[in-house]
Amino acid sequence: MKTKLRRSGLKIMSSLIVLLGSLSYIMILAVINGSAGFIAAMGVTVFGATGVAKALGILGLCAEIPLSWGWIIGLAVGSGVIRGGLRYLEQYSNHYIAFKLLAVLRDKIFGALRVLCPAKLESKQKGSIIAMITADIETLEVFYAHTVSPVCIAVLVSLAVILFVGFISSPYLALIALAGSIVIGVVVPVVSSGKLKESGVNYRRGFASFNAYFLDSIKGIKDIVLNNAEEEREKEVDRRSDALLKETKKMKKGIARASAATELIVALFIVAALAAGIALVYINMLDLGKMLIGVVTIFGSFGPVLAVSALPGNLTQTFASGDRVLDLLAEKPAVTPVKNGKTFDYENLNVKEVSFAYEKNAPVLKDVCMHAENGEIVGIVGESGCGKSTLLKLLLRFWEKDGGAIEYNGTDIDEIDSDNLLDNVTMVSQTTYLFDESIEENLLIAKPDATREELETACKRASVHDFIMSLPDGYKTRVGAMGDNLSAGEKQRIGLARAFLKGSRLILLDEPTSNVDPVNEGMILRSLAEQKCEKSIVLVSHRESTMAIADRIYRARDGVMSEVYGHGK
């Protein structure tokens, strides 16, 4: 499938350059060092040609060169030495900027992800995000270290060469140098970029897609084996790999063709400069010595523009990566966090005629009403897909309601400070994510300064303490990548322990017992019933049995909720 960039290459480049910010002065320093370095490198051959011209002048074949042999040799050797130092400073500056900005970009991406989560990240493949943070960001290093500076250097050096040849040698040779710089440094890159853009974009997006699919395959390897789906999965991995390889070959062939064409064009301009120089000497319009200096200067001037002409091969991928990164940084969150809003200490919750839809004309919730008081358990029961989990997300303002009101202590949720809201309300979702750290460290996310006694109390309430103590390292046991060392039920109970440890006055539980056996379900429900005097609990489940501890029950069906019975009945 063909894919296109949302932005033009010029727009992407300008946006990436804006990110330089306070590092701009280092980039200017890199350009100055790079330009002076290339001129110094050319000085070796130019002063060499000057020596040859001086020798020809002594023989009477051209005008005498006023420089002494000592000066010519000294300048040639000095140019070489200076070139080395300036090259080092240029590369150091470019890579300092590149790696500094890569860190800044990663920080910006993590900041964007934090703002977008959880609503906008539910639809994004995790493998694609990982590819962006790693491969795409690394690709941008090419832009900062090997694109911005070389382009500026090519312009400055080409301008210096044209002026030098025009004044020292011949305006006609200067015109050839100008034409060569434009064709090699502008026309060839533009044409090459146009031909390579599609393959570069397809490669970067195909790479991200393959990353996501392969990561999913690794995460779901147990289910793949249990369902005897290894062969089909392997075929799909091979198909995606072959498609990616096809785009890679296509891109590499395009780069090779562009490189060959560039080398041919350079050779043609060198021949043209030499032929023009000889012709000018033949018709007595140019001195032989000056012709040698001018032609040799032109020969050595194509280095910077060659570097620019070679950029499209890398820039196609850079533009694709930059486009994806800029898309993420420009993406608007589903909800804007409320800063310096109203604060509250939870006492009650009132939901009044709330409606919500993820897409227009496809309502998920319709005029939902419910309320919860401190010290009671409110149950919401209904089939999967009826909007129960969506309502919990609205109560945390992960999404913004389309209509109605959600009030805590009489204050609408849209006016409440976001951090204060999360201090008062916590949710345990159906799937609990555990970091590849110890059980203790995973629990402390909820309350970093919790004591060991508080940890154990929370885990006992979640009916997971005895299991933890049965492990070889107890609370120090590592859970493994993505919690793979634990079962779904064990992870769910640790997630519940987190909620208890945090101590929020309102706990939202989304199917808290869906992955546990009846014995542990009973223990968890009993623990919830014991704690209701301290807090409110909104309990969502598709199981009727889970509602046994509820003081008030609402039944959800097709986005509509109705109260089944109230407190005390």
VEXPADREN-60060 format. One line per field, with one value per residue (C-alpha): residue number from 1; chain; z, x, y. Coordinates in steps of 0.1 Angstrom, whole numbers, plus 5000, padded with zeros to 4 digits. Example, Ala and Ser with C-alpha at 12.3 -4.5 7.8 and 13.67 -1.06 7.14 Angstrom:
2
resi <- (1;2)
chain <- (A;A)
w <- (5078;5071)
u <- (5123;5137)
v <- (4955;4989)
END
This chain:
569
resi <- (1;2;3;4;5;6;7;8;9;10;11;12;13;14;15;16;17;18;19;20;21;22;23;24;25;26;27;28;29;30;31;32;33;34;35;36;37;38;39;40;41;42;43;44;45;46;47;48;49;50;51;52;53;54;55;56;57;58;59;60;61;62;63;64;65;66;67;68;69;70;71;72;73;74;75;76;77;78;79;80;81;82;83;84;85;86;87;88;89;90;91;92;93;94;95;96;97;98;99;100;101;102;103;104;105;106;107;108;109;110;111;112;113;114;115;116;117;118;119;120;121;122;123;124;125;126;127;128;129;130;131;132;133;134;135;136;137;138;139;140;141;142;143;144;145;146;147;148;149;150;151;152;153;154;155;156;157;158;159;160;161;162;163;164;165;166;167;168;169;170;171;172;173;174;175;176;177;178;179;180;181;182;183;184;185;186;187;188;189;190;191;192;193;194;195;196;197;198;199;200;201;202;203;204;205;206;207;208;209;210;211;212;213;214;215;216;217;218;219;220;221;222;223;224;225;226;227;228;229;230;231;232;233;234;235;236;237;238;239;240;241;242;243;244;245;246;247;248;249;250;251;252;253;254;255;256;257;258;259;260;261;262;263;264;265;266;267;268;269;270;271;272;273;274;275;276;277;278;279;280;281;282;283;284;285;286;287;288;289;290;291;292;293;294;295;296;297;298;299;300;301;302;303;304;305;306;307;308;309;310;311;312;313;314;315;316;317;318;319;320;321;322;323;324;325;326;327;328;329;330;331;332;333;334;335;336;337;338;339;340;341;342;343;344;345;346;347;348;349;350;351;352;353;354;355;356;357;358;359;360;361;362;363;364;365;366;367;368;369;370;371;372;373;374;375;376;377;378;379;380;381;382;383;384;385;386;387;388;389;390;391;392;393;394;395;396;397;398;399;400;401;402;403;404;405;406;407;408;409;410;411;412;413;414;415;416;417;418;419;420;421;422;423;424;425;426;427;428;429;430;431;432;433;434;435;436;437;438;439;440;441;442;443;444;445;446;447;448;449;450;451;452;453;454;455;456;457;458;459;460;461;462;463;464;465;466;467;468;469;470;471;472;473;474;475;476;477;478;479;480;481;482;483;484;485;486;487;488;489;490;491;492;493;494;495;496;497;498;499;500;501;502;503;504;505;506;507;508;509;510;511;512;513;514;515;516;517;518;519;520;521;522;523;524;525;526;527;528;529;530;531;532;533;534;535;536;537;538;539;540;541;542;543;544;545;546;547;548;549;550;551;552;553;554;555;556;557;558;559;560;561;562;563;564;565;566;567;568;569)
chain <- (A;A;A;A;A;A;A;A;A;A;A;A;A;A;A;A;A;A;A;A;A;A;A;A;A;A;A;A;A;A;A;A;A;A;A;A;A;A;A;A;A;A;A;A;A;A;A;A;A;A;A;A;A;A;A;A;A;A;A;A;A;A;A;A;A;A;A;A;A;A;A;A;A;A;A;A;A;A;A;A;A;A;A;A;A;A;A;A;A;A;A;A;A;A;A;A;A;A;A;A;A;A;A;A;A;A;A;A;A;A;A;A;A;A;A;A;A;A;A;A;A;A;A;A;A;A;A;A;A;A;A;A;A;A;A;A;A;A;A;A;A;A;A;A;A;A;A;A;A;A;A;A;A;A;A;A;A;A;A;A;A;A;A;A;A;A;A;A;A;A;A;A;A;A;A;A;A;A;A;A;A;A;A;A;A;A;A;A;A;A;A;A;A;A;A;A;A;A;A;A;A;A;A;A;A;A;A;A;A;A;A;A;A;A;A;A;A;A;A;A;A;A;A;A;A;A;A;A;A;A;A;A;A;A;A;A;A;A;A;A;A;A;A;A;A;A;A;A;A;A;A;A;A;A;A;A;A;A;A;A;A;A;A;A;A;A;A;A;A;A;A;A;A;A;A;A;A;A;A;A;A;A;A;A;A;A;A;A;A;A;A;A;A;A;A;A;A;A;A;A;A;A;A;A;A;A;A;A;A;A;A;A;A;A;A;A;A;A;A;A;A;A;A;A;A;A;A;A;A;A;A;A;A;A;A;A;A;A;A;A;A;A;A;A;A;A;A;A;A;A;A;A;A;A;A;A;A;A;A;A;A;A;A;A;A;A;A;A;A;A;A;A;A;A;A;A;A;A;A;A;A;A;A;A;A;A;A;A;A;A;A;A;A;A;A;A;A;A;A;A;A;A;A;A;A;A;A;A;A;A;A;A;A;A;A;A;A;A;A;A;A;A;A;A;A;A;A;A;A;A;A;A;A;A;A;A;A;A;A;A;A;A;A;A;A;A;A;A;A;A;A;A;A;A;A;A;A;A;A;A;A;A;A;A;A;A;A;A;A;A;A;A;A;A;A;A;A;A;A;A;A;A;A;A;A;A;A;A;A;A;A;A;A;A;A;A;A;A;A;A;A;A;A;A;A;A;A;A;A;A;A;A;A;A;A;A;A;A;A;A;A;A;A;A;A;A;A;A;A;A;A;A;A;A;A;A;A;A;A;A;A;A;A;A;A;A;A;A;A;A;A;A;A;A;A;A;A;A;A;A;A;A;A;A;A;A;A;A;A)
w <- (5000;4991;5019;5017;5040;5057;5054;5026;5031;5034;5062;5080;5078;5090;5120;5130;5127;5150;5176;5177;5199;5221;5203;5172;5180;5181;5147;5133;5148;5131;5097;5101;5110;5082;5056;5066;5068;5032;5020;5039;5022;4988;4998;4996;4959;4950;4965;4948;4915;4924;4927;4893;4878;4894;4878;4844;4850;4855;4823;4805;4798;4818;4840;4871;4904;4931;4960;4971;4972;5010;5012;4987;5006;5040;5029;5014;5045;5068;5050;5055;5093;5097;5078;5104;5134;5118;5106;5142;5156;5129;5136;5174;5171;5148;5169;5201;5187;5174;5206;5227;5205;5205;5243;5240;5214;5235;5264;5242;5230;5265;5275;5245;5254;5289;5278;5252;5276;5282;5257;5226;5232;5233;5195;5190;5186;5213;5189;5167;5196;5206;5170;5171;5204;5192;5154;5143;5168;5158;5122;5130;5141;5104;5099;5127;5123;5086;5068;5082;5085;5051;5032;5047;5041;5005;4999;5015;5000;4965;4968;4979;4950;4924;4936;4939;4904;4889;4903;4902;4871;4847;4849;4823;4846;4875;4855;4850;4888;4894;4870;4885;4920;4911;4891;4916;4948;4939;4908;4915;4952;4942;4915;4936;4966;4945;4932;4966;4987;4983;4991;5021;5036;5029;5045;5077;5082;5072;5097;5125;5115;5115;5149;5163;5148;5159;5195;5196;5184;5212;5239;5227;5221;5247;5231;5196;5207;5226;5196;5173;5152;5149;5112;5103;5125;5110;5075;5083;5099;5068;5045;5064;5064;5027;5021;5042;5024;4990;5000;5013;4980;4961;4982;4979;4941;4939;4961;4939;4907;4921;4933;4899;4881;4904;4899;4861;4863;4884;4858;4830;4847;4854;4818;4808;4831;4817;4781;4787;4804;4775;4750;4769;4769;4733;4722;4746;4769;4799;4812;4815;4852;4862;4841;4862;4895;4884;4870;4901;4924;4905;4907;4945;4950;4944;4978;4997;4969;4965;5002;4996;4965;4986;5012;4995;5002;5040;5039;5026;5058;5079;5065;5071;5107;5112;5099;5123;5153;5144;5140;5176;5190;5171;5181;5204;5236;5239;5271;5282;5318;5342;5360;5391;5391;5420;5446;5468;5494;5481;5498;5469;5432;5410;5373;5356;5321;5307;5271;5252;5218;5204;5169;5158;5154;5174;5210;5237;5267;5266;5294;5321;5357;5389;5423;5450;5486;5508;5526;5500;5472;5439;5414;5376;5359;5322;5292;5275;5253;5270;5281;5317;5313;5292;5321;5345;5321;5320;5358;5357;5328;5305;5278;5279;5282;5253;5275;5311;5343;5364;5399;5428;5460;5437;5415;5378;5368;5341;5368;5391;5391;5372;5398;5426;5408;5405;5442;5451;5426;5414;5390;5387;5350;5337;5327;5351;5337;5358;5351;5349;5385;5419;5432;5459;5434;5414;5445;5455;5423;5441;5473;5471;5508;5520;5548;5547;5570;5546;5517;5534;5546;5511;5497;5523;5514;5478;5488;5473;5503;5509;5473;5474;5505;5488;5462;5468;5472;5485;5478;5462;5434;5399;5379;5345;5313;5311;5342;5323;5355;5369;5359;5348;5382;5402;5382;5387;5425;5426;5407;5433;5461;5444;5446;5483;5490;5473;5497;5474;5488;5456;5439;5405;5399;5363;5364;5395;5399;5362;5363;5398;5411;5432;5465;5459;5445;5477;5497;5476;5478;5516;5518;5497;5519;5550;5536;5524;5557;5547;5511;5481;5456;5421;5411;5374;5364;5340;5368;5388;5417;5421;5429;5461;5482;5464;5482;5450;5416;5381;5351;5318;5284;5250;5267;5290;5328;5352;5389;5399;5436;5462;5495;5522;5498)
u <- (5000;5014;5018;5025;5040;5016;5041;5065;5102;5108;5081;5097;5132;5120;5101;5132;5155;5131;5138;5175;5165;5195;5218;5217;5250;5267;5253;5266;5300;5299;5291;5319;5344;5331;5333;5368;5378;5368;5385;5416;5414;5411;5441;5464;5456;5453;5487;5500;5487;5502;5536;5532;5522;5553;5574;5558;5564;5601;5601;5585;5553;5530;5531;5554;5537;5548;5547;5580;5585;5587;5553;5537;5550;5541;5506;5500;5512;5495;5462;5464;5470;5443;5419;5423;5416;5386;5371;5373;5356;5329;5321;5322;5298;5274;5273;5270;5239;5226;5228;5217;5186;5179;5176;5154;5132;5128;5118;5093;5079;5075;5059;5035;5027;5019;4995;4979;4975;4954;4927;4947;4971;4945;4943;4981;5002;5028;5054;5049;5055;5087;5099;5093;5112;5142;5146;5128;5147;5180;5172;5168;5205;5213;5195;5211;5246;5248;5223;5218;5256;5266;5239;5251;5287;5280;5264;5292;5321;5305;5300;5337;5349;5329;5342;5378;5378;5360;5385;5417;5412;5383;5346;5338;5353;5333;5301;5309;5315;5282;5263;5280;5271;5234;5230;5249;5238;5202;5188;5201;5190;5155;5151;5165;5144;5112;5121;5131;5104;5078;5102;5116;5082;5070;5101;5098;5061;5066;5094;5072;5043;5066;5080;5044;5034;5065;5062;5026;5038;5063;5038;5012;5035;5018;4984;4998;5013;4981;4960;4985;4988;5026;5026;5001;5019;5052;5038;5025;5059;5077;5052;5057;5095;5096;5075;5100;5129;5113;5110;5146;5159;5139;5153;5189;5186;5173;5201;5227;5213;5212;5249;5260;5242;5258;5293;5287;5275;5306;5329;5311;5315;5352;5357;5338;5359;5391;5380;5369;5402;5422;5401;5405;5443;5443;5425;5447;5419;5435;5470;5481;5490;5457;5439;5456;5447;5411;5405;5421;5400;5368;5380;5382;5350;5325;5331;5306;5279;5285;5277;5244;5236;5240;5215;5182;5189;5190;5166;5137;5139;5146;5116;5094;5107;5104;5069;5058;5075;5060;5026;5028;5041;5013;4986;4960;4950;4915;4913;4933;4945;4930;4958;4952;4915;4892;4902;4881;4881;4857;4824;4800;4796;4767;4764;4736;4723;4758;4761;4793;4803;4838;4825;4797;4763;4775;4766;4781;4763;4729;4717;4733;4725;4739;4752;4775;4780;4810;4807;4788;4794;4777;4775;4772;4763;4758;4771;4804;4803;4774;4795;4804;4842;4836;4817;4846;4870;4847;4847;4885;4882;4903;4877;4855;4818;4796;4768;4755;4774;4798;4801;4823;4810;4789;4818;4818;4847;4858;4866;4885;4923;4935;4961;4937;4911;4936;4945;4909;4899;4917;4908;4918;4913;4907;4943;4970;5004;5034;5069;5099;5108;5101;5066;5075;5086;5054;5033;5052;5042;5009;5026;5064;5068;5047;5060;5063;5033;5012;5023;5013;4980;4971;4981;4961;4930;4936;4940;4975;4998;5000;5009;5037;5051;5052;5076;5114;5121;5087;5081;5115;5105;5108;5077;5095;5089;5052;5046;5050;5061;5026;4992;4964;4947;4978;4985;4949;4952;4984;4967;4939;4965;4979;4945;4942;4977;4971;4942;4920;4885;4868;4879;4866;4869;4865;4859;4881;4874;4872;4906;4903;4888;4856;4875;4897;4867;4849;4879;4883;4846;4846;4876;4858;4827;4849;4864;4833;4830;4862;4855;4832;4836;4821;4821;4817;4811;4792;4788;4755;4773;4798;4769;4761;4780;4766;4744;4730;4730;4726;4720;4736;4722;4730;4744;4715;4716;4688;4688;4678;4674;4687;4705;4689;4668)
v <- (5000;5034;5059;5096;5121;5145;5173;5184;5177;5215;5217;5187;5202;5236;5221;5200;5230;5250;5224;5235;5264;5274;5250;5271;5289;5255;5246;5280;5271;5237;5254;5279;5251;5229;5256;5267;5231;5224;5255;5244;5210;5226;5248;5218;5211;5248;5257;5226;5239;5273;5256;5240;5274;5290;5263;5270;5307;5301;5282;5311;5292;5315;5346;5346;5337;5363;5338;5322;5285;5286;5303;5279;5248;5263;5272;5238;5220;5244;5240;5202;5206;5232;5209;5182;5204;5221;5188;5175;5206;5204;5167;5173;5202;5183;5152;5171;5188;5155;5135;5164;5169;5132;5133;5164;5147;5115;5137;5156;5123;5109;5142;5139;5103;5113;5140;5117;5087;5068;5078;5085;5056;5029;5029;5030;4998;4995;4982;5012;5036;5016;5019;5057;5061;5040;5037;5069;5090;5074;5082;5119;5118;5118;5150;5169;5155;5150;5172;5207;5215;5199;5219;5252;5243;5234;5268;5288;5268;5269;5306;5310;5288;5308;5341;5328;5313;5343;5368;5348;5327;5333;5343;5316;5289;5305;5300;5263;5260;5277;5254;5223;5234;5240;5207;5185;5203;5212;5195;5160;5159;5172;5146;5118;5127;5126;5092;5078;5094;5067;5038;5056;5064;5028;5014;5034;5027;4991;4988;5002;4979;4949;4959;4961;4927;4910;4924;4911;4877;4875;4887;4862;4833;4811;4816;4810;4777;4766;4773;4755;4787;4788;4780;4807;4833;4823;4827;4862;4872;4860;4878;4911;4905;4899;4930;4950;4935;4944;4980;4980;4966;4991;5019;5007;5003;5039;5052;5033;5047;5082;5079;5066;5094;5120;5106;5107;5143;5153;5137;5156;5190;5182;5174;5206;5227;5212;5216;5252;5260;5246;5264;5297;5293;5283;5315;5336;5346;5330;5325;5288;5292;5308;5282;5254;5271;5277;5242;5225;5247;5235;5199;5201;5221;5192;5176;5196;5195;5157;5153;5172;5151;5119;5131;5120;5083;5090;5120;5099;5078;5109;5127;5097;5094;5131;5131;5104;5121;5155;5139;5126;5159;5178;5154;5169;5150;5137;5158;5188;5184;5210;5229;5250;5239;5233;5207;5184;5156;5130;5126;5118;5114;5124;5115;5134;5126;5119;5110;5100;5087;5077;5085;5107;5091;5060;5068;5046;5062;5079;5101;5080;5089;5074;5084;5071;5082;5077;5044;5024;5000;5008;4980;4983;4951;4944;4925;4932;4963;4980;5010;5001;5005;5037;5052;5045;5063;5093;5094;5098;5122;5100;5111;5142;5137;5149;5161;5160;5164;5144;5161;5153;5170;5192;5203;5194;5172;5197;5223;5199;5200;5168;5158;5163;5142;5113;5117;5111;5085;5054;5026;4990;4979;4944;4941;4952;4961;4952;4965;4942;4949;4933;4929;4954;4980;4975;4981;5012;5030;5037;5050;5054;5060;5031;5009;4972;4968;4989;4968;4936;4950;4960;4926;4908;4928;4918;4881;4880;4882;4844;4838;4864;4849;4815;4828;4822;4859;4871;4907;4910;4885;4900;4897;4894;4914;4925;4903;4871;4852;4857;4845;4869;4864;4871;4903;4914;4909;4929;4956;4956;4957;4988;5005;4996;5009;5042;5049;5069;5076;5064;5031;5022;4984;4972;4934;4930;4892;4882;4863;4847;4815;4815;4811;4842;4861;4855;4867;4898;4907;4902;4925;4951;4949;4954;4986;5003;5022;5041;5048;5045;5016;5015;4978;4969;4933;4911;4886;4888;4870;4899;4922;4905;4930;4961;4986;4999;4982;4997;4976;4987;4978;4994;5026;5031;5025;5020;5015;4980;4985;5010;5009;4988;4967)
END
